[in-house]
Amino acid sequence: MKVYRYGLLGPRDAAPVMEQMQLAHRHRNTLIEIERGRRAAIRAAERNDPAAAGCAAVPALLRAGRASPRHGAHTAARTAAVRA
C-alpha cells in the first residue's frame, strides 16, 4: 500500500518572496493613487463647470449597460438620460 503525502514546503530563501510582496503592495498603492487623482480631477471639473456635472453619470450608465445581458434594448433610454 502506498501512502501519498502532499504539502507545500516553505521557501528556502524568503527574500525574493518578500520582495515580490512588497512590489505588489507598491503597485496596488500606485493604482489607488491614480484612481484618487482621477476622482479628484472629476470633482474639480464638476465644481468649475456646472455643465460637467452630468459627465459623472456617463460611466455609471456604461457600467450598467455591461452588466445587463440585454443592454441593446435599453440603449435609447440610456442615450436620452445622458442627453437630458
Secondary structure as GFF3:
##gff-version 3
##sequence-region A 1 84
A	DSSP	alpha_helix	15	48	.	.	.	ID=ss1
A	DSSP	three_ten_helix	50	56	.	.	.	ID=ss2
A	DSSP	alpha_helix	57	67	.	.	.	ID=ss3
A	DSSP	three_ten_helix	71	74	.	.	.	ID=ss4
A	DSSP	alpha_helix	75	83	.	.	.	ID=ss5
###
